[in-house]
Amino acid sequence: QVQLVESGGGLVQPGGSLRLSCAASGRIFRIFAMGWYRQAPGKQRELVARITSDGRTNTADSVKGRFTISRDNAKNTVYLQMNSLKPEDTAVYYCNVERLERLPTLYEYDLWGQGTQVTVSS
């Protein structure tokens, strides 16, 4: 069974930075697109940033220029560097794998991590 384990959340002051990591563990042949979503209290879960297996990215307008998504395919890990954090960035951040190949032609879809809390407050 593939698991996604997130780390790096916490409490930070406005203007500060955090780096989230999400490592996929288990038997994995290949991971396709990965992403970060977030959900604030009382709001729907929203896409923050997404990265394909060949490194193409897209980022939500609300975080563009402040957040950067990257990945290390050798480590099956995706990162989210968050700079210039604002109170409105406070949310639970979730890692997502859209599709992975456990063995050639054996796929799994739409995997989620357990979430990591990010709180931006003075």
PyMOL commands that place a pseudoatom at each C-alpha (Angstrom):
pseudoatom trace, name=CA, resn=GLN, resi=1, chain=A, elem=C, hetatm=0, pos=[0.000, 0.000, 0.000]
pseudoatom trace, name=CA, resn=VAL, resi=2, chain=A, elem=C, hetatm=0, pos=[1.326, 3.421, -0.929]
pseudoatom trace, name=CA, resn=GLN, resi=3, chain=A, elem=C, hetatm=0, pos=[1.244, 6.080, 1.769]
pseudoatom trace, name=CA, resn=LEU, resi=4, chain=A, elem=C, hetatm=0, pos=[1.824, 9.807, 1.586]
pseudoatom trace, name=CA, resn=VAL, resi=5, chain=A, elem=C, hetatm=0, pos=[3.494, 11.316, 4.637]
pseudoatom trace, name=CA, resn=GLU, resi=6, chain=A, elem=C, hetatm=0, pos=[3.573, 15.088, 4.998]
pseudoatom trace, name=CA, resn=SER, resi=7, chain=A, elem=C, hetatm=0, pos=[5.806, 17.162, 7.238]
pseudoatom trace, name=CA, resn=GLY, resi=8, chain=A, elem=C, hetatm=0, pos=[6.898, 20.737, 7.761]
pseudoatom trace, name=CA, resn=GLY, resi=9, chain=A, elem=C, hetatm=0, pos=[3.764, 22.469, 8.973]
pseudoatom trace, name=CA, resn=GLY, resi=10, chain=A, elem=C, hetatm=0, pos=[3.616, 24.644, 12.041]
pseudoatom trace, name=CA, resn=LEU, resi=11, chain=A, elem=C, hetatm=0, pos=[3.077, 28.115, 13.437]
pseudoatom trace, name=CA, resn=VAL, resi=12, chain=A, elem=C, hetatm=0, pos=[4.797, 31.024, 11.724]
pseudoatom trace, name=CA, resn=GLN, resi=13, chain=A, elem=C, hetatm=0, pos=[4.521, 34.792, 11.900]
pseudoatom trace, name=CA, resn=PRO, resi=14, chain=A, elem=C, hetatm=0, pos=[3.224, 36.809, 8.953]
pseudoatom trace, name=CA, resn=GLY, resi=15, chain=A, elem=C, hetatm=0, pos=[5.993, 37.296, 6.423]
pseudoatom trace, name=CA, resn=GLY, resi=16, chain=A, elem=C, hetatm=0, pos=[7.711, 34.097, 7.472]
pseudoatom trace, name=CA, resn=SER, resi=17, chain=A, elem=C, hetatm=0, pos=[8.471, 30.942, 5.531]
pseudoatom trace, name=CA, resn=LEU, resi=18, chain=A, elem=C, hetatm=0, pos=[7.794, 27.242, 5.779]
pseudoatom trace, name=CA, resn=ARG, resi=19, chain=A, elem=C, hetatm=0, pos=[8.691, 24.278, 3.619]
pseudoatom trace, name=CA, resn=LEU, resi=20, chain=A, elem=C, hetatm=0, pos=[6.306, 21.362, 3.371]
pseudoatom trace, name=CA, resn=SER, resi=21, chain=A, elem=C, hetatm=0, pos=[7.416, 17.917, 2.271]
pseudoatom trace, name=CA, resn=CYS, resi=22, chain=A, elem=C, hetatm=0, pos=[5.394, 14.918, 1.173]
pseudoatom trace, name=CA, resn=ALA, resi=23, chain=A, elem=C, hetatm=0, pos=[7.057, 11.569, 0.687]
pseudoatom trace, name=CA, resn=ALA, resi=24, chain=A, elem=C, hetatm=0, pos=[5.363, 8.630, -0.984]
pseudoatom trace, name=CA, resn=SER, resi=25, chain=A, elem=C, hetatm=0, pos=[6.344, 5.276, 0.461]
pseudoatom trace, name=CA, resn=GLY, resi=26, chain=A, elem=C, hetatm=0, pos=[5.696, 1.740, -0.693]
pseudoatom trace, name=CA, resn=ARG, resi=27, chain=A, elem=C, hetatm=0, pos=[6.332, -0.054, -3.929]
pseudoatom trace, name=CA, resn=ILE, resi=28, chain=A, elem=C, hetatm=0, pos=[6.293, 2.632, -6.624]
pseudoatom trace, name=CA, resn=PHE, resi=29, chain=A, elem=C, hetatm=0, pos=[7.331, 2.401, -10.234]
pseudoatom trace, name=CA, resn=ARG, resi=30, chain=A, elem=C, hetatm=0, pos=[6.392, 5.897, -11.305]
pseudoatom trace, name=CA, resn=ILE, resi=31, chain=A, elem=C, hetatm=0, pos=[4.434, 8.915, -10.021]
pseudoatom trace, name=CA, resn=PHE, resi=32, chain=A, elem=C, hetatm=0, pos=[2.647, 11.224, -12.400]
pseudoatom trace, name=CA, resn=ALA, resi=33, chain=A, elem=C, hetatm=0, pos=[1.283, 14.611, -11.316]
pseudoatom trace, name=CA, resn=MET, resi=34, chain=A, elem=C, hetatm=0, pos=[1.485, 15.611, -7.664]
pseudoatom trace, name=CA, resn=GLY, resi=35, chain=A, elem=C, hetatm=0, pos=[-0.004, 18.582, -5.908]
pseudoatom trace, name=CA, resn=TRP, resi=36, chain=A, elem=C, hetatm=0, pos=[-0.736, 20.481, -2.761]
pseudoatom trace, name=CA, resn=TYR, resi=37, chain=A, elem=C, hetatm=0, pos=[-4.220, 21.460, -1.682]
pseudoatom trace, name=CA, resn=ARG, resi=38, chain=A, elem=C, hetatm=0, pos=[-5.393, 23.341, 1.369]
pseudoatom trace, name=CA, resn=GLN, resi=39, chain=A, elem=C, hetatm=0, pos=[-8.569, 23.656, 3.359]
pseudoatom trace, name=CA, resn=ALA, resi=40, chain=A, elem=C, hetatm=0, pos=[-9.293, 26.483, 5.741]
pseudoatom trace, name=CA, resn=PRO, resi=41, chain=A, elem=C, hetatm=0, pos=[-12.049, 26.225, 8.372]
pseudoatom trace, name=CA, resn=GLY, resi=42, chain=A, elem=C, hetatm=0, pos=[-15.455, 26.621, 6.781]
pseudoatom trace, name=CA, resn=LYS, resi=43, chain=A, elem=C, hetatm=0, pos=[-14.057, 26.627, 3.258]
pseudoatom trace, name=CA, resn=GLN, resi=44, chain=A, elem=C, hetatm=0, pos=[-13.740, 24.111, 0.470]
pseudoatom trace, name=CA, resn=ARG, resi=45, chain=A, elem=C, hetatm=0, pos=[-10.496, 22.389, -0.287]
pseudoatom trace, name=CA, resn=GLU, resi=46, chain=A, elem=C, hetatm=0, pos=[-8.617, 24.255, -2.997]
pseudoatom trace, name=CA, resn=LEU, resi=47, chain=A, elem=C, hetatm=0, pos=[-5.661, 23.553, -5.225]
pseudoatom trace, name=CA, resn=VAL, resi=48, chain=A, elem=C, hetatm=0, pos=[-2.529, 25.446, -4.213]
pseudoatom trace, name=CA, resn=ALA, resi=49, chain=A, elem=C, hetatm=0, pos=[-0.006, 24.103, -6.708]
pseudoatom trace, name=CA, resn=ARG, resi=50, chain=A, elem=C, hetatm=0, pos=[0.522, 21.144, -9.005]
pseudoatom trace, name=CA, resn=ILE, resi=51, chain=A, elem=C, hetatm=0, pos=[3.573, 19.660, -10.705]
pseudoatom trace, name=CA, resn=THR, resi=52, chain=A, elem=C, hetatm=0, pos=[3.774, 17.062, -13.452]
pseudoatom trace, name=CA, resn=SER, resi=53, chain=A, elem=C, hetatm=0, pos=[6.326, 14.291, -13.657]
pseudoatom trace, name=CA, resn=ASP, resi=54, chain=A, elem=C, hetatm=0, pos=[8.418, 16.349, -16.087]
pseudoatom trace, name=CA, resn=GLY, resi=55, chain=A, elem=C, hetatm=0, pos=[8.366, 19.419, -13.878]
pseudoatom trace, name=CA, resn=ARG, resi=56, chain=A, elem=C, hetatm=0, pos=[5.640, 21.575, -15.371]
pseudoatom trace, name=CA, resn=THR, resi=57, chain=A, elem=C, hetatm=0, pos=[3.852, 23.545, -12.681]
pseudoatom trace, name=CA, resn=ASN, resi=58, chain=A, elem=C, hetatm=0, pos=[0.749, 25.563, -12.113]
pseudoatom trace, name=CA, resn=THR, resi=59, chain=A, elem=C, hetatm=0, pos=[0.053, 27.653, -9.053]
pseudoatom trace, name=CA, resn=ALA, resi=60, chain=A, elem=C, hetatm=0, pos=[-3.051, 29.300, -7.639]
pseudoatom trace, name=CA, resn=ASP, resi=61, chain=A, elem=C, hetatm=0, pos=[-3.230, 33.039, -8.215]
pseudoatom trace, name=CA, resn=SER, resi=62, chain=A, elem=C, hetatm=0, pos=[-3.538, 33.638, -4.475]
pseudoatom trace, name=CA, resn=VAL, resi=63, chain=A, elem=C, hetatm=0, pos=[-0.053, 32.234, -3.840]
pseudoatom trace, name=CA, resn=LYS, resi=64, chain=A, elem=C, hetatm=0, pos=[1.710, 32.999, -7.106]
pseudoatom trace, name=CA, resn=GLY, resi=65, chain=A, elem=C, hetatm=0, pos=[5.077, 34.608, -6.530]
pseudoatom trace, name=CA, resn=ARG, resi=66, chain=A, elem=C, hetatm=0, pos=[5.156, 33.422, -2.914]
pseudoatom trace, name=CA, resn=PHE, resi=67, chain=A, elem=C, hetatm=0, pos=[4.842, 29.622, -3.087]
pseudoatom trace, name=CA, resn=THR, resi=68, chain=A, elem=C, hetatm=0, pos=[6.948, 27.264, -5.176]
pseudoatom trace, name=CA, resn=ILE, resi=69, chain=A, elem=C, hetatm=0, pos=[6.260, 23.593, -5.801]
pseudoatom trace, name=CA, resn=SER, resi=70, chain=A, elem=C, hetatm=0, pos=[9.050, 21.194, -6.680]
pseudoatom trace, name=CA, resn=ARG, resi=71, chain=A, elem=C, hetatm=0, pos=[9.691, 17.472, -6.638]
pseudoatom trace, name=CA, resn=ASP, resi=72, chain=A, elem=C, hetatm=0, pos=[12.479, 14.932, -6.346]
pseudoatom trace, name=CA, resn=ASN, resi=73, chain=A, elem=C, hetatm=0, pos=[11.490, 11.950, -8.462]
pseudoatom trace, name=CA, resn=ALA, resi=74, chain=A, elem=C, hetatm=0, pos=[14.308, 9.807, -7.080]
pseudoatom trace, name=CA, resn=LYS, resi=75, chain=A, elem=C, hetatm=0, pos=[12.871, 10.259, -3.587]
pseudoatom trace, name=CA, resn=ASN, resi=76, chain=A, elem=C, hetatm=0, pos=[9.192, 10.204, -4.618]
pseudoatom trace, name=CA, resn=THR, resi=77, chain=A, elem=C, hetatm=0, pos=[8.837, 13.476, -2.757]
pseudoatom trace, name=CA, resn=VAL, resi=78, chain=A, elem=C, hetatm=0, pos=[7.084, 16.751, -3.490]
pseudoatom trace, name=CA, resn=TYR, resi=79, chain=A, elem=C, hetatm=0, pos=[7.827, 20.026, -1.732]
pseudoatom trace, name=CA, resn=LEU, resi=80, chain=A, elem=C, hetatm=0, pos=[6.033, 23.307, -1.218]
pseudoatom trace, name=CA, resn=GLN, resi=81, chain=A, elem=C, hetatm=0, pos=[8.210, 26.280, -0.355]
pseudoatom trace, name=CA, resn=MET, resi=82, chain=A, elem=C, hetatm=0, pos=[6.014, 28.961, 1.171]
pseudoatom trace, name=CA, resn=ASN, resi=83, chain=A, elem=C, hetatm=0, pos=[7.404, 32.473, 1.552]
pseudoatom trace, name=CA, resn=SER, resi=84, chain=A, elem=C, hetatm=0, pos=[5.855, 35.763, 2.623]
pseudoatom trace, name=CA, resn=LEU, resi=85, chain=A, elem=C, hetatm=0, pos=[3.135, 33.900, 4.456]
pseudoatom trace, name=CA, resn=LYS, resi=86, chain=A, elem=C, hetatm=0, pos=[-0.094, 35.691, 5.268]
pseudoatom trace, name=CA, resn=PRO, resi=87, chain=A, elem=C, hetatm=0, pos=[-2.781, 34.953, 7.863]
pseudoatom trace, name=CA, resn=GLU, resi=88, chain=A, elem=C, hetatm=0, pos=[-5.098, 33.938, 5.039]
pseudoatom trace, name=CA, resn=ASP, resi=89, chain=A, elem=C, hetatm=0, pos=[-2.696, 31.095, 4.201]
pseudoatom trace, name=CA, resn=THR, resi=90, chain=A, elem=C, hetatm=0, pos=[-3.727, 29.421, 7.452]
pseudoatom trace, name=CA, resn=ALA, resi=91, chain=A, elem=C, hetatm=0, pos=[-5.174, 26.010, 6.597]
pseudoatom trace, name=CA, resn=VAL, resi=92, chain=A, elem=C, hetatm=0, pos=[-4.589, 22.288, 6.648]
pseudoatom trace, name=CA, resn=TYR, resi=93, chain=A, elem=C, hetatm=0, pos=[-2.364, 21.463, 3.684]
pseudoatom trace, name=CA, resn=TYR, resi=94, chain=A, elem=C, hetatm=0, pos=[-2.813, 18.142, 1.915]
pseudoatom trace, name=CA, resn=CYS, resi=95, chain=A, elem=C, hetatm=0, pos=[-0.536, 16.356, -0.494]
pseudoatom trace, name=CA, resn=ASN, resi=96, chain=A, elem=C, hetatm=0, pos=[-2.152, 14.657, -3.483]
pseudoatom trace, name=CA, resn=VAL, resi=97, chain=A, elem=C, hetatm=0, pos=[-0.963, 12.165, -6.052]
pseudoatom trace, name=CA, resn=GLU, resi=98, chain=A, elem=C, hetatm=0, pos=[-3.236, 12.118, -9.081]
pseudoatom trace, name=CA, resn=ARG, resi=99, chain=A, elem=C, hetatm=0, pos=[-1.921, 8.849, -10.470]
pseudoatom trace, name=CA, resn=LEU, resi=100, chain=A, elem=C, hetatm=0, pos=[0.945, 6.501, -9.792]
pseudoatom trace, name=CA, resn=GLU, resi=101, chain=A, elem=C, hetatm=0, pos=[2.124, 3.252, -11.239]
pseudoatom trace, name=CA, resn=ARG, resi=102, chain=A, elem=C, hetatm=0, pos=[2.966, 0.660, -8.608]
pseudoatom trace, name=CA, resn=LEU, resi=103, chain=A, elem=C, hetatm=0, pos=[4.080, -1.838, -11.210]
pseudoatom trace, name=CA, resn=PRO, resi=104, chain=A, elem=C, hetatm=0, pos=[4.017, -1.469, -14.989]
pseudoatom trace, name=CA, resn=THR, resi=105, chain=A, elem=C, hetatm=0, pos=[0.334, -1.066, -15.917]
pseudoatom trace, name=CA, resn=LEU, resi=106, chain=A, elem=C, hetatm=0, pos=[-0.818, -1.325, -12.275]
pseudoatom trace, name=CA, resn=TYR, resi=107, chain=A, elem=C, hetatm=0, pos=[-2.151, 2.114, -11.351]
pseudoatom trace, name=CA, resn=GLU, resi=108, chain=A, elem=C, hetatm=0, pos=[-3.543, 3.845, -8.305]
pseudoatom trace, name=CA, resn=TYR, resi=109, chain=A, elem=C, hetatm=0, pos=[-5.434, 7.099, -8.442]
pseudoatom trace, name=CA, resn=ASP, resi=110, chain=A, elem=C, hetatm=0, pos=[-6.177, 10.118, -6.256]
pseudoatom trace, name=CA, resn=LEU, resi=111, chain=A, elem=C, hetatm=0, pos=[-4.103, 9.426, -3.154]
pseudoatom trace, name=CA, resn=TRP, resi=112, chain=A, elem=C, hetatm=0, pos=[-4.087, 11.856, -0.219]
pseudoatom trace, name=CA, resn=GLY, resi=113, chain=A, elem=C, hetatm=0, pos=[-1.861, 12.536, 2.732]
pseudoatom trace, name=CA, resn=GLN, resi=114, chain=A, elem=C, hetatm=0, pos=[-3.170, 13.019, 6.241]
pseudoatom trace, name=CA, resn=GLY, resi=115, chain=A, elem=C, hetatm=0, pos=[-2.718, 16.798, 6.158]
pseudoatom trace, name=CA, resn=THR, resi=116, chain=A, elem=C, hetatm=0, pos=[-0.427, 19.162, 7.984]
pseudoatom trace, name=CA, resn=GLN, resi=117, chain=A, elem=C, hetatm=0, pos=[-1.555, 22.314, 9.782]
pseudoatom trace, name=CA, resn=VAL, resi=118, chain=A, elem=C, hetatm=0, pos=[-0.088, 25.659, 8.778]
pseudoatom trace, name=CA, resn=THR, resi=119, chain=A, elem=C, hetatm=0, pos=[-0.968, 28.588, 11.013]
pseudoatom trace, name=CA, resn=VAL, resi=120, chain=A, elem=C, hetatm=0, pos=[0.150, 32.110, 10.197]
pseudoatom trace, name=CA, resn=SER, resi=121, chain=A, elem=C, hetatm=0, pos=[-0.320, 34.408, 13.146]
pseudoatom trace, name=CA, resn=SER, resi=122, chain=A, elem=C, hetatm=0, pos=[1.492, 36.987, 15.194]
for i in range(1, 122): cmd.bond("trace and resi %d" % i, "trace and resi %d" % (i + 1))
show_as sticks, trace
zoom trace
